[in-house]
């Protein structure tokens, strides 16, 4: 145990003696370290989300929209027949 305390004491003395050098090293490492890119963490990449929403819109328009247009055409045809029958009587 006394050897550990002596080692800690030596380490604290070395840190005090080299304080300025350690602070300069810390400053250089902080300035030189690469910064995180935009969209890497929480600020989500909005372009990807907008692109995905556009793809969903296109899929809905092409797949569901065509079916709805067909249904509308059929209903208009039925409506025309019913109007013809009603005008006959």
N, C-alpha and C positions, 0 to 999 in steps of 0.2 A: 504494500500500500504506500509506504513512503517513497518508493521509486516512482509510482504513478504521480504522486503529488509533486515530486521534483521535476518530472517530465513536463507536467502542466505548467509549472512555474517557469521552466526554460522556454517553453513555447510562448507563453505570455510575454516574456522578456524579448524574444525574437520578434514577435508581432509589434511590440512597442517600438523597437529599434527600426523596423522596416515599414512603419506605418505609412510614410509618404509614398514609398515605392508601391506598396500594396494598393493605395488609393488611386495612384496613377494607372496601375495595371487594371483595376476595376473600371475606371473611366474609359480607358482605351477599349476594353472588351465590350463595354456597354455601347460605345459608339460604333464599333466595327461589326457587332453582331447583326445578322440580317433581320430586317423587320418582316413581320408576317404580311403576306399579300392580302389584298382586299378580297373578301369572300372566303377566306380560309377558315375563319372561325364564325362567330355569331352573325356579323353582317353578311347575311345570306346573299348569294349571287342572284340578283334580281333578274338578270338577263335569262338565266336558265329557267326561272319560274315563268317569266313572260312567254318564252318559247314553248314551254310545256302547255301553258294555257291556250296558246294559239293552235297547237297541234290538237288539243282536245276540241276546240271550237271547229276546226276543219273536219275532224272525224264526225262530230255531231251533225254538222251541216251536210256532209256527204252521205252519211248512212241514215240517220233518222230523218233528215230533211226530205230526202227522196221518198221515203215511205209516207211521210205526212202529205207530200204533194200528191201522191197516188190516192191516198184516202180522200183528200179534198176533191180530186177529180171525180172519184166514184160518188161521193156525196152530192156533188153538183149534178151529175147525171141522174141520180135518183130524184133529186129535187126537180129537175126538168121533167121527168116522167110524171111525178106527182102533180106538178103544175098543169101538165097537159091533160091528165085525167080529171083534175078539178075543173078545168075550163070546159071540158067536154060535157060535164053535168051541169 
